[in-house]
Structures are given as structure tokens and as C-alpha cells.
């Protein structure tokens, strides 16, 4: 597993790994359409367990879960909300991209999760005669960094077409563990 390299990522990782780790639960029923699904970057997106109200694959990478009735897990729904509040201005609504910035729903399918985190935390600059891409760093923006896993799961769901454009119609409940971790991160 690739090490998290940014200072902001280390601070958040340390806060999430506090003394009272949330109980994980393994699931035998898979998210609609994700059983054994693999992204172009080779990552399996099958939901394996929850922690702090978020779904992760067997390698501990955030993923989404959509129930048979079409309800998306709360963290992925929250990813939609956070993306719409902080990211859509440059990257377009629903991760579709714009003339200014790339479609993140496509980028997350190719990028390694840790590379995604590093770009969001530290920013990215590629300026030459062919392109002028400048993304600011969001590692100190709590409205982004406290929800980076949610935003990632939402973008993966959009990139795999598991979620259509727009606000997800149904969402699961916000768990106490999710609220507790959220409060902890936002109060740091």
C-alpha cells in the first residue's frame, strides 16, 4: 500500500485512527452492480466492510454501496453534497468536467486512490504550451479534507455509471459513527 505523503493527510489519518476505532462489519450482500467490479486502474470496488459509516473495499479504499431499492449509502450521498459545494465550480456538475478542468468522474477510474488524495491535498500544476492546469491545494480545507473519502466514493459511483447525474434520489441513514468522526475532524 502506498504511503500517504502530505502533512494534511497524515494529520487527518492520525485523527481517524484515534483510540476508539469503530467496529467494522463485513457484508455478504454486495452493492448493486459492484460485485467483482474492477476499475481500469485495477482496483476492485466491491464493498467489503464499513468503518465510521463509510464503505471500503477489501484493501481499505473507499467505495460506494447502493442497495437493491436504489438507496445510496450516506457517505456517498454526502460526497455528492461536498463535491457540489466545493468541486463543481471548476470540475463541472456531477464530475462531468468543464472547459477549465477535467472530468473527475473519469480521472478517479484511472488514478490510484492515494494519488487522488495527494492531488487534492497538495494541488497540481501542469503549465506548458499544450496545457495550463492549476489546481489549488485543499488539504487544509476541512469542507473537503474531512470528506475526501466521501467525495472519492461519489466520483467512483459516477464514473462507473452506478449513479446518474443529479442528487441521488434515496440515501441511507447517517450513522452515529459517521457523525462522531465528522464532529472530530471539523473541530480539529
Long-range contacts (C-beta under 8 A, 24 or more apart in sequence): 1-59, 1-60, 1-114, 2-112, 2-114, 2-115, 3-114, 4-114, 4-117, 4-118, 5-118, 6-117, 6-118, 6-121, 6-122, 6-139, 7-139, 8-121, 8-139, 8-140, 8-145, 9-117, 9-118, 9-121, 9-139, 11-188, 12-145, 12-146, 12-148, 12-185, 15-184, 15-185, 15-188, 16-52, 16-181, 16-185, 18-184, 21-51, 22-51, 22-52, 22-53, 22-177, 22-181, 24-49, 24-50, 24-51, 25-49, 25-50, 27-65, 31-55, 31-63, 31-64, 31-65, 31-66, 31-67, 31-162, 32-66, 32-67, 32-68, 32-70, 32-162, 33-66, 33-160, 33-162, 34-63, 34-64, 34-65, 34-66, 34-160, 34-162, 37-160, 39-108, 39-109, 39-156, 39-159, 39-160, 40-109, 40-110, 41-109, 41-110, 41-111, 41-112, 43-112, 43-113, 45-156, 45-160, 51-177, 52-175, 52-177, 52-178, 52-180, 52-181, 53-174, 53-175, 53-177, 53-178, 53-179, 53-181, 54-149, 54-150, 54-153, 54-178, 55-153, 61-113, 62-113, 62-149, 62-150, 62-152, 62-153, 62-156, 63-153, 63-156, 64-153, 64-154, 64-156, 64-157, 64-162, 64-163, 66-157, 66-162, 66-163, 67-172, 69-170, 70-169, 70-170, 71-170, 71-171, 71-172, 72-157, 72-163, 72-168, 72-170, 72-171, 72-172, 73-153, 73-171, 73-172, 74-171, 74-172, 74-173, 74-174, 74-175, 74-178, 75-149, 75-150, 75-153, 75-178, 76-150, 76-153, 76-154, 76-157, 76-163, 76-168, 77-154, 77-168, 77-171, 77-172, 78-147, 78-150, 78-154, 78-174, 79-147, 79-149, 79-150, 79-151, 79-152, 79-153, 79-154, 79-155, 79-157, 80-154, 80-163, 80-167, 80-168, 82-143, 82-144, 82-147, 82-150, 82-151, 82-154, 83-151, 83-154, 83-155, 85-143, 86-138, 86-141, 86-143, 86-144, 87-144, 87-151, 90-135, 93-165, 94-158, 94-165, 94-166, 95-154, 95-155, 95-158, 95-159, 96-165, 101-133, 101-135, 102-133, 104-155, 105-155, 105-158, 105-159, 106-159, 107-155, 108-152, 108-155, 108-156, 108-159, 109-156, 109-159, 109-160, 113-152, 116-152, 117-148, 117-152, 120-144, 120-145, 120-148, 120-151, 121-145, 121-148, 142-185, 142-186, 142-188, 145-185, 146-182, 146-185, 146-186
